[in-house]
Amino acid sequence: MVALLGGYFGYSIWQTHLNDQRIAVAQAALLEKQNVRQQAPADSLKPWGKQPLFSEMLSGCSTVWKSAQISIAGWVFNTADCTVNGRMVLHYTLPNGGTVGDFAVRLPVLYGQDIQPEFNIPGSANDASFILPVTLVKPDRPEDLLPGDQQIQHLTSYAQRINARLRLSAVDTSTQLTQGEAQSLPWRTYSFAFITDIPPDRLFAPTRFNSSGIRASSIVTTLKNNRLEYTIEGVLYAER
């Protein structure tokens, strides 16, 4: 009888231990779900999480740009504007002896029947443009930001090192209305324009530059004096 009672109590203690473990596991799982639910709204407020990574934007635009023609039916490349909404607008300038008809015939041969030109008609009819799609992928979640001063100095130092032109302006986004209440945002925002003659996909390769918190809204390639100039415009996000 003593042995039976000892076995019973031992079994009860073991069952209690197992139940405590199950409860602890269930509580941990519930806490993790709550943390995920709390984190999701926080991440959804971070604008850089809804935009392609800087390196992704540069790579996507560069891939399309490298397939572009420097001349189409004699018309000479002028500018290419690649934007964050996934398209590139290319402009070509009328040469001596060229016609809009020549360009209109040649363009579909190069890019397919779906790509059609637009001309500045009515007008001087000396500019031809068309649009190419650009594949851009958004990140799974927003990355962590660098501290404010470090982020600004990081981009500024890089521009100085390669003799590029950089314009930075603070954007007032200190508060955001959430359910009727003003909420302080834990990041600072700056608009920027970065102008260089070095191809951006090489200049800002991930192995050379940490682009955390930097997003490009447009990359404009312009032919000036037989040289290509690149203007990157976008937003820089940094911790407060």
C-alpha positions in Angstrom: 0.0 0.0 0.0 2.8 2.4 0.9 4.5 1.6 -2.4 1.2 2.2 -4.3 0.6 5.5 -2.6 4.2 6.6 -3.2 3.8 5.7 -6.9 0.5 7.6 -7.1 1.9 10.7 -5.5 5.0 10.5 -7.7 2.8 10.2 -10.8 0.7 13.2 -9.7 3.8 15.3 -9.1 5.1 14.3 -12.6 1.7 15.1 -14.2 1.7 18.5 -12.4 5.2 19.1 -13.7 4.1 18.3 -17.3 1.0 20.5 -17.0 3.2 23.4 -15.7 5.5 22.9 -18.7 2.5 22.9 -21.1 1.2 26.1 -19.5 4.6 27.8 -19.7 4.9 26.8 -23.4 1.4 28.1 -24.1 2.1 31.4 -22.3 5.3 31.9 -24.2 3.6 31.3 -27.5 0.8 33.7 -26.6 3.4 36.3 -25.5 5.2 35.9 -28.8 2.0 36.3 -30.8 1.2 39.5 -28.8 4.7 40.8 -29.5 4.3 40.1 -33.2 0.9 41.9 -33.3 2.4 44.9 -31.5 5.4 44.9 -33.8 3.4 44.7 -37.0 1.6 48.1 -36.6 5.0 49.7 -35.6 6.6 48.3 -38.7 3.7 49.4 -40.9 4.3 53.0 -39.8 7.9 53.0 -41.1 7.8 54.4 -44.6 11.1 52.9 -45.7 9.7 49.4 -45.2 7.2 50.1 -48.0 9.8 51.2 -50.5 12.5 49.1 -52.4 15.9 49.0 -50.8 18.4 51.5 -52.1 20.5 48.8 -53.7 17.4 47.1 -55.2 16.4 50.4 -56.8 19.8 51.0 -58.2 20.1 47.5 -59.5 16.6 47.5 -61.1 17.1 50.8 -62.8 20.6 49.9 -63.9 19.5 46.6 -65.5 17.0 48.5 -67.7 19.3 51.4 -68.4 22.1 49.1 -69.7 19.7 47.7 -72.3 18.9 51.1 -73.6 20.1 52.3 -77.0 22.3 55.4 -77.2 20.7 56.1 -80.6 17.4 55.1 -82.2 17.0 55.8 -85.9 19.5 58.6 -85.6 17.8 60.2 -82.6 20.3 60.6 -79.8 19.7 59.7 -76.1 19.0 62.6 -73.8 17.7 61.5 -70.4 16.3 58.5 -68.6 14.2 58.9 -65.5 13.8 55.8 -63.4 11.2 56.1 -60.6 10.2 54.2 -57.5 6.8 53.3 -59.1 8.6 50.8 -61.4 9.0 52.6 -64.7 11.7 54.3 -66.7 10.9 57.2 -69.1 13.6 57.7 -71.8 13.9 60.8 -74.0 15.7 61.1 -77.3 16.6 64.2 -79.3 15.9 64.8 -83.0 19.1 64.8 -85.1 19.6 66.8 -88.4 17.7 65.0 -91.1 15.8 62.8 -88.7 12.0 62.3 -88.6 9.4 61.2 -86.1 8.4 58.6 -88.6 11.8 57.0 -88.5 11.8 56.8 -84.7 8.2 55.4 -84.6 9.1 52.6 -87.0 12.4 51.7 -85.4 11.3 51.7 -81.7 9.0 48.6 -81.8 11.6 46.7 -83.6 13.9 47.1 -80.6 11.5 46.8 -77.8 8.3 45.1 -79.1 5.0 46.3 -80.3 3.8 47.2 -76.8 6.4 50.0 -76.5 5.2 53.0 -78.4 6.7 56.5 -78.6 5.3 59.9 -77.7 6.5 63.1 -79.4 6.1 66.7 -78.4 3.5 67.3 -81.0 2.0 69.9 -81.2 5.2 71.6 -80.7 8.7 71.5 -82.1 8.6 67.7 -82.6 12.2 67.4 -81.5 11.7 65.1 -78.5 10.7 61.4 -78.5 9.9 59.5 -75.3 8.8 56.1 -74.3 8.4 54.0 -71.1 10.0 50.8 -70.1 9.0 48.7 -67.0 11.4 48.3 -64.1 11.1 45.3 -61.7 11.5 46.4 -58.1 10.9 44.3 -55.0 10.0 45.7 -51.6 11.7 44.4 -48.4 10.1 41.9 -46.1 10.4 44.2 -43.2 12.1 47.6 -42.5 15.7 47.4 -41.5 17.2 49.2 -38.4 18.4 52.7 -38.9 21.7 54.4 -38.1 21.7 57.2 -35.5 20.8 60.6 -37.0 24.2 62.3 -37.0 26.0 59.2 -38.1 23.6 58.7 -41.0 24.0 62.2 -42.3 27.8 62.2 -41.9 28.0 58.7 -43.6 26.4 59.9 -46.8 28.1 63.4 -46.7 31.5 61.9 -46.2 31.0 59.5 -49.1 30.0 62.3 -51.4 33.0 64.3 -50.4 35.3 61.3 -50.9 34.3 60.9 -54.6 33.8 64.7 -55.3 30.0 64.3 -55.8 27.5 67.0 -55.3 25.0 66.4 -52.4 22.0 68.4 -51.2 20.4 67.6 -47.9 17.2 69.1 -46.5 15.4 68.2 -43.2 11.8 67.2 -43.6 9.4 68.0 -40.7 7.8 64.7 -39.8 8.1 64.9 -36.1 4.5 63.9 -35.5 1.9 61.8 -37.1 -1.8 61.6 -36.3 -2.9 58.2 -35.1 -6.6 57.8 -34.1 -6.8 61.5 -33.6 -3.8 61.8 -31.4 -0.4 63.3 -32.2 2.4 60.7 -31.9 6.1 61.5 -32.0 8.0 59.4 -34.6 11.3 57.9 -33.5 13.1 58.8 -36.7 14.3 61.8 -38.6 13.7 62.4 -42.3 15.9 64.2 -44.9 15.4 64.7 -48.6 18.5 64.4 -50.7 19.9 64.8 -54.2 23.2 63.1 -55.0 24.8 64.0 -58.3 27.8 62.1 -59.8 29.3 60.9 -63.0 29.9 57.4 -61.6 27.3 54.7 -62.4 25.2 54.4 -59.2 25.0 50.6 -59.1 28.8 50.5 -58.9 29.1 53.5 -56.6 26.7 52.2 -54.0 27.4 48.5 -54.2 26.5 46.9 -50.9 30.1 45.9 -50.4 31.2 49.5 -50.6 28.4 51.4 -48.9 25.9 50.8 -46.1 22.6 52.1 -47.4 20.4 51.3 -44.4 17.6 53.8 -44.1 18.2 55.4 -47.5 15.6 55.2 -50.3 15.7 56.5 -53.8 12.6 58.0 -55.4 14.1 58.6 -58.8 17.4 58.2 -60.7 17.9 60.4 -63.7 20.6 59.7 -66.2 21.5 62.7 -68.5 23.9 63.0 -71.4 25.9 66.2 -71.0 28.9 67.1 -73.2 29.2 63.5 -74.2 29.3 62.3 -70.6 26.7 60.7 -68.5 25.6 62.4 -65.3 23.5 60.6 -62.6 21.1 62.4 -60.2 19.7 60.3 -57.4 16.9 61.9 -55.5 15.3 60.3 -52.4 14.9 60.3 -48.7 17.2 59.4 -45.8 15.8 58.1 -42.6 17.7 58.1 -39.3 17.1 57.4 -35.6 16.4 60.4 -33.4 
